[in-house]
């Protein structure tokens, strides 16, 4: 099982560390990461393996969303199945 994690917001120190720390704490393995800074804005997409996730998927997604709100970031976690269904032509 995989998930797509997206992060957007104003660039600050520690965004990648914030997300990767929460992933590691819940046995989520980051498989791929792409990030860029556009002017003062940060954008990142992660592909993560959630097969060994310690908590329910929805709870993990909620935790990351809450971490994002606390840092004025928009963090979304989408299960691979939903992502694939949304982007099927």
C-alpha positions as MATLAB code, in Angstrom:
seq = 'XXXXXXXXXXXXXXXXXXXXXXXXXXXXXXXXXXXXXXXXXXXXXXXXXXXXXXXXXXXXXXXXXXXXXXXXXXXXXXXXXXXXXXXXX';
ca = [
       0.000    0.000    0.000;
       1.270    3.418   -0.897;
       0.204    6.977   -0.200;
       0.874   10.321   -1.828;
       1.710   13.111    0.614;
       1.621   16.706   -0.603;
       2.857   19.754    1.279;
       2.491   23.394    0.242;
       3.014   26.686    2.008;
       5.503   29.426    2.757;
       9.052   28.113    2.844;
      10.549   27.694    6.314;
      13.327   25.643    7.845;
      12.385   22.090    8.807;
       9.374   21.274    6.631;
      10.861   18.055    5.269;
      12.050   17.106    8.766;
       8.553   17.721   10.182;
       6.885   15.377    7.705;
       9.603   12.724    7.648;
       9.728   12.593   11.476;
       5.999   11.829   11.636;
       6.414    9.228    8.905;
       9.278    7.525   10.742;
       7.383    7.564   14.043;
       4.613    5.543   12.386;
       6.776    3.130   10.328;
       5.976    4.887    7.057;
       8.813    4.516    4.555;
       9.411    7.417    2.167;
       9.996    5.898   -1.273;
      10.395    9.047   -3.346;
      10.367   12.775   -2.742;
      10.252   15.806   -4.972;
      10.387   19.300   -3.557;
      10.935   22.783   -4.856;
      10.868   26.351   -3.662;
       9.059   28.797   -5.940;
       9.974   32.255   -4.728;
       8.958   32.132   -1.083;
       6.653   29.117   -1.477;
       7.486   25.482   -0.752;
       5.931   22.544   -2.613;
       6.620   18.858   -1.992;
       5.243   15.516   -3.125;
       6.199   12.296   -1.369;
       5.412    8.727   -2.296;
       5.323    6.647    0.878;
       4.897    2.976    1.722;
       2.184    2.743    4.397;
       2.065   -1.061    4.552;
       3.494   -1.156    8.110;
       1.612    1.905    9.377;
       1.193    1.637   13.174;
      -2.095    3.556   13.307;
      -5.198    3.703   11.093;
      -4.578    5.463    7.773;
      -7.178    8.160    8.475;
      -5.546    8.954   11.816;
      -2.140    9.280   10.127;
      -3.604   11.629    7.516;
      -5.287   13.693   10.250;
      -2.048   13.932   12.250;
      -0.137   15.251    9.256;
      -2.921   17.707    8.438;
      -2.837   18.975   12.026;
       0.964   19.314   11.946;
       0.529   21.345    8.785;
      -2.072   23.648   10.330;
       0.243   24.259   13.301;
       2.992   25.383   10.884;
       0.714   27.219    8.415;
       1.200   24.503    5.794;
      -1.298   22.538    3.752;
      -0.516   18.809    4.143;
      -2.660   16.159    2.449;
      -2.267   12.387    2.541;
      -4.055   10.427   -0.154;
      -4.148    6.646   -0.436;
      -2.652    5.419   -3.704;
      -5.952    3.812   -4.770;
      -7.834    7.117   -4.521;
      -5.005    8.997   -6.239;
      -4.972    6.518   -9.119;
      -8.765    6.605   -9.489;
      -8.822   10.404   -9.565;
      -6.147   10.582  -12.261;
      -7.406    7.849  -14.548;
      -8.382    9.143  -17.967;
];
